[in-house]
Amino acid sequence: ATLPPPPDEKSAPVVQEFIATLSPEGQVLLRGRIGSARMRDTATSLAQARFAADAVHVTARVAEGLPKDWPMRVLLAIEALSHLNSGAVTVTPDSAMVRGKSGRKEAGTAIAQLLVDRLGSSEPFDLDVTYVEQLDAVAALPTPEECEARIAAVQDDRKIGFEPGSARIDGTGATILDEIAEILKECGEIRMEVAGHTDSQGREEMNARLSLERARAVLDELRLRRVLTSGLEAKGYGESRPIADNDTEEGRETNRRIEFRL
């Protein structure tokens, strides 16, 4: 008996399909068919711009006979994938399919609009995008009230201290600011007042000026710790808002303070 000849791979029909996938770990894989080596480089560059450059892997093979709009479909797949936290986008000559999860509530709507803009309203597409709150960077942020409470807790049994009569922060104060800076970084951009207060010793005008200088010093130290301070405002209240009796040393020590308020 004579065995049939092995199939000729070159004569086998090319599956006209391009698939872009994104793993939960952030790894991107581009596979399927692509029109040219130059187009493969273009797709790779776009993926590296949308994702981490070292996370992009390309196994797409160059094939002939692809539709004229194939470059657009390849780039569309990568653009649609960039709206997801994980998933896959598959394009063929007459369809597009998107499956995945996103931490953006509007991701599905944005992808649908992108597909309509590029493919036209007459071409059908299959879209299944699930919003996952745990992936939502905004939803995961603490509320402003939570941030205020966490900062207050840092100063429950200690406080940002200064050298006597100056706005120079002491060693203990610097350590506390390290902790507050980390909290503010987690909170993102919020509007807060950094309020300086003094005891009643000395002239009222001098105390008002010193409290403001101390509040500004705190802002300067937070900037050095790479905290976004555009929403923070320094104010000095001097001796006008005591929370303890200024007639005792203990009370005066309590009144000398920095507060973070919404």
NUMAR-873220 format. One record per residue (C-alpha): residue in one letter; x, y, z. Coordinates in steps of 0.001 Angstrom, whole numbers, padded with zeros to 6 digits, always signed. Layout:
AXYZ ...
//
This chain:
A+000000+000000+000000 T+001169+003496-000740 L+000885+006104+001989 P-000702+009421+000983 P+001742+012318+000760 P+001920+014594+003810 P-000202+017702+003569 D+001525+020729+002110 E+001453+023433+004780 K+001901+026138+002163 S-001246+025001+000341 A-003299+024724+003552 P-005893+027490+003877 V-004810+030401+006054 V-007098+031041+009005 Q-007688+034771+008755 E-007734+035612+012411 F-005817+037875+014784 I-006037+037496+018562 A-004742+039836+021253 T-004865+038534+024827 L-004080+040105+028190 S-003486+037915+031244 P-004449+038998+034791 E-000700+039332+035419 G-000410+041901+032624 Q+001191+039702+029967 V+000139+040497+026388 L+000215+037970+023539 L-000377+038885+019883 R-000987+035851+017689 G-002683+034842+014471 R-002095+036344+011040 I-000650+039672+010030 G-000027+041198+006616 S+003685+042000+006719 A+006758+042175+008893 R+006384+045948+008925 M+002806+045679+010121 R+003904+043257+012825 D+006421+045864+014027 T+003687+048513+014041 A+001363+046295+016070 T+004160+045478+018492 S+004976+049163+018993 L+001329+050011+019684 A+001013+047189+022208 Q+004205+048274+023963 A+002831+051826+024159 R-000475+050673+025640 F+000996+048098+028024 A+004354+047463+029679 A+006930+047113+026903 D+008552+044023+028396 A+005154+042324+028815 V+004362+042135+025087 H+004978+038865+023262 V+004329+038398+019535 T+003868+035102+017710 A+001737+036468+014849 R+002818+035084+011478 V+002961+036960+008195 A+000395+035719+005681 E-000718+036748+002208 G-004225+037308+000955 L-005550+039146+003985 P-008276+041781+003518 K-007234+045344+002722 D-008588+046572+006056 W-006628+043952+008022 P-004087+046464+009457 M-006978+048480+010858 R-008502+045353+012413 V-005202+044343+014010 L-004689+047761+015580 L-008357+047846+016624 A-007882+044587+018544 I-004973+046074+020488 E-006834+049316+021199 A-009886+047419+022447 L-007695+045213+024642 S-006202+048288+026311 H-009597+048974+027932 L-009464+045652+029799 N-007617+044396+032859 S-007647+040902+031390 G-009284+039230+028410 A-009029+038648+024688 V-009993+040363+021454 T-010400+038325+018272 V-010868+039851+014827 T-011678+038130+011539 P-012480+039608+008108 D-016137+040068+009051 S-016382+039996+012840 A-014910+041066+016142 M-015247+039431+019538 V-014251+040939+022889 R-014225+039019+026157 G-012756+040214+029425 K-012847+041974+032765 S-012268+045634+033556 G-012037+047897+036576 R-013674+050699+034593 K-017460+050836+034602 E-017529+052511+031207 A-015118+050058+029524 G-017838+048110+027706 T-019427+051279+026351 A-016040+052663+025288 I-015115+049453+023451 A-018507+049289+021731 Q-018101+052866+020503 L-014577+052092+019303 L-015815+049087+017314 V-018634+051059+015731 D-016315+053940+014821 R-013781+051653+013152 L-015952+048876+011700 G-019118+050812+010943 S-022565+050378+012408 S-023537+047599+010008 E-020902+045059+011037 P-021913+042883+014003 F-019610+042303+016951 D-019709+040154+020071 L-018973+042042+023282 D-018879+040582+026798 V-017061+042819+029299 T-017565+042379+033042 Y-016968+045198+035501 V-015034+044015+038565 E-015012+046496+041435 Q-011850+044988+042943 L-010019+046056+039773 D-011362+049613+039928 A-008510+051876+041018 V-010935+054675+041883 A-013348+052498+043864 A-010418+051004+045749 L-009325+054414+047036 P-010189+055253+050640 T-012912+057878+051038 P-011773+061369+052072 E-013353+060766+055473 E-011384+057542+055881 C-008189+059376+054957 E-008876+062105+057506 A-009513+059508+060227 R-006371+057521+059378 I-004191+060644+059554 A-005778+061618+062871 A-005079+058126+064211 V-001379+058528+063420 Q-001349+061519+065758 D-003490+059968+068501 D-000652+059530+070980 R+002031+061629+069277 K+002178+064668+067035 I+004232+066553+064486 G+006648+068534+066632 F+008767+071600+065939 E+011817+073127+067490 P+010810+075831+070023 G+009708+079095+068422 S+010474+077911+064867 A+008944+076099+061888 R+011733+073522+061819 I+010232+070025+062208 D+011894+067842+064820 G+012933+064193+064421 T+009701+062742+065776 G+007697+064966+063469 A+009666+063734+060466 T+008836+060123+061314 I+005151+060930+061652 L+005187+062735+058313 D+006642+059610+056685 E+003525+057727+057777 I+001129+060510+056801 A+002759+060759+053377 E+002086+057072+052710 I-001570+057514+053676 L-001969+060525+051383 K-000432+058617+048483 E-003033+055893+048939 C-005822+058471+049135 G-005055+060097+045812 E-005979+063693+045121 I-008237+065027+047881 R-008859+068514+049228 M-007671+068993+052796 E-006646+071814+055054 V-003308+071558+056847 A-003924+073717+059898 G-001275+075026+062255 H-002130+075927+065854 T-000120+077407+068741 D-000596+078023+072443 S-001346+081497+073777 Q+002165+082431+074865 G+003599+085379+072956 R+001886+087982+070808 E-001229+086959+068906 E+000138+088200+065560 M+003383+086305+066070 N+001518+083095+066888 A-000668+083431+063790 R+002421+083849+061617 L+004263+080960+063286 S+001306+078590+062891 L+001093+079372+059173 E+004835+078886+058708 R+004590+075505+060437 A+001668+074429+058249 R+003638+075446+055159 A+006673+073549+056441 V+004531+070415+056662 L+003426+070870+053044 D+007037+071302+051959 E+008012+068074+053718 L+005138+066205+052072 R+006286+067416+048655 L+009768+066105+049411 R+008088+062744+050062 R+006472+062910+046590 V+002963+063579+047830 L+000618+065378+045435 T-000218+068545+047394 S-002310+070496+044866 G-005427+069762+046945 L-003809+070653+050280 E-003968+074182+051696 A-001846+075488+054564 K-003590+077703+057101 G-002439+079213+060375 Y-004889+079775+063193 G-002410+080801+065847 E-003901+080647+069339 S-007502+081214+068212 R-008684+077587+068392 P-007455+075986+071613 I-008547+072460+072489 A-007056+072500+075993 D-006402+074928+078870 N-003563+077348+078040 D-003015+077962+081764 T-001188+074640+082163 E+001955+073350+080467 E+000123+070182+079495 G-002677+072194+077926 R-000297+074450+076043 E+001539+071386+074700 T-001775+069972+073453 N-002694+073225+071723 R+000556+073309+069760 R-000469+071030+066887 I-000955+070375+063180 E-004352+069121+062011 F-005470+067686+058659 R-009113+068567+057974 L-011430+068128+054990 
//
